[in-house]
Amino acid sequence: MARIHSHRHGKSHQTRPIGKELPAWVTTSKEDAQAAIVKLGKEGVSPSRIGMTLRDDYAVPLVKSLLGKSLGEVLSEAKASPKLPQDIQDLIDRALRVQKHLQVHGSDRKNVHSLELIEAKIYRLSKYYKDRGILPNEFKYTAVVAQLA
């Protein structure tokens, strides 16, 4: 699938396990996996990092095939889900890094443009999450592009 703000097709991704059924070599119990998810979620670890930890340390290829529900559902049931969805939080962190760079290098026009594109993605994604009820309607990301241009 093509990227939003570029003229190329992205190929970088991880491949999911082939089958949705639980492999025979998985020895982790449901209770252990669920306890690890809740513990890591309450420590503030991101959901993708929790999935990688389960994959690497507990040998669980897919949480849904083991527990019958997704990692996000387990976190929300335990009231340990993050305040913001991970994709919008990553975009906000990326925008802050670009803003910090632009405070030092104010004449870097390419990064001013990239900041505009990142903020456009944040606005688009926040509108989507507000429509779905995941973010509150009062959520507002403030732009700093006007100060830099």
ABEGO torsion letter per residue (X at the ends): XBBAABABBBABBBBBBABABBBAABABBAAAAAAAAAAAAAAGBBAAAAAAAAAAAAGBABAAAAAGBBAAAAAAAAGABBABBAAAAAAAAAAAAAAAAAAABAABAAAAAAAAAAAAAAAAAAAAAAAAGABBAABBBBBAAAAAX
